[in-house]
């Protein structure tokens, strides 16, 4: 049986089985993070993944 494929909620990268972390908000929404860097950037620093070059969500040429 294959482990379930998970995608990081911030970087949109695939998470290796047995790694990563799950974050559940009070409203019941679930976020999966590849590492603490992506978790902190989304939750603590409230950054937009589309503006960071190290994420897969980065928009090339979309920033003014």
Secondary structure by P-SEA (a helix, b strand, c coil): cccbbbbbccccccccccbbbbbbcccbbbbbbccaaaaaaccccccccccccccccccccccc
